[in-house]
Amino acid sequence: MLDIFSIPKLKHLSIKNKTALSLYPWKNCRPDKMAALTTPLYMANVAIISSAGLYIKNEQESFDTKIKGGDYSFREI
């Protein structure tokens, strides 16, 4: 379980907010192992993945906030 109370960047939060965050079922997103880059970076294909829910306004459909558990679809930006 993630220890919210030990994260320095969150020290400004109230005890109430820290307690609420500590009850959330956070996922461990750290990879088990990292692969070494074998080609120069300028030749590599790179993807940045975010869970921020970003989309291009007036071009893409927004995420559905009514789905219980969250909308897990994706958008290419």
C-alpha contacts under 8 A as a table, 3 or more apart, distances in Angstrom:
res1	aa1	res2	aa2	distance
1	M	25	P	7.69
1	M	26	W	7.17
2	L	22	S	6.99
2	L	26	W	6.71
3	D	6	S	5.69
3	D	7	I	7.20
3	D	22	S	6.71
4	I	7	I	5.60
4	I	10	L	7.42
4	I	18	K	6.27
4	I	19	T	7.95
4	I	21	L	6.81
4	I	22	S	5.60
5	F	10	L	7.57
5	F	11	K	7.46
5	F	18	K	6.61
5	F	22	S	7.93
7	I	10	L	5.65
7	I	11	K	6.95
8	P	11	K	5.37
9	K	12	H	7.46
10	L	13	L	5.67
10	L	18	K	7.90
13	L	17	N	6.12
13	L	18	K	6.31
14	S	17	N	5.26
14	S	18	K	6.20
15	I	18	K	5.04
15	I	19	T	5.94
16	K	19	T	5.20
16	K	20	A	6.27
17	N	20	A	5.04
17	N	21	L	6.17
18	K	21	L	5.07
18	K	22	S	6.04
19	T	22	S	5.02
19	T	23	L	6.49
20	A	23	L	5.40
20	A	24	Y	6.90
21	L	24	Y	5.37
31	P	34	M	6.72
37	L	40	P	7.51
37	L	41	L	7.78
39	T	43	M	6.64
39	T	44	A	6.55
40	P	43	M	5.53
40	P	44	A	6.58
41	L	44	A	5.06
50	S	53	G	7.50
51	S	54	L	7.99
53	G	63	F	6.87
54	L	75	R	7.48
55	Y	60	Q	6.18
55	Y	61	E	7.46
55	Y	62	S	6.46
55	Y	75	R	6.17
55	Y	76	E	7.78
55	Y	77	I	6.76
56	I	59	E	5.50
56	I	60	Q	5.40
56	I	77	I	6.94
57	K	60	Q	6.11
57	K	61	E	7.80
57	K	62	S	7.67
58	N	61	E	7.81
60	Q	75	R	7.72
63	F	71	D	6.14
63	F	73	S	7.61
64	D	67	I	6.10
64	D	70	G	7.61
64	D	71	D	5.71
65	T	70	G	6.53
65	T	71	D	6.69
66	K	70	G	7.54
67	I	70	G	5.25
67	I	71	D	5.85
68	K	71	D	7.91
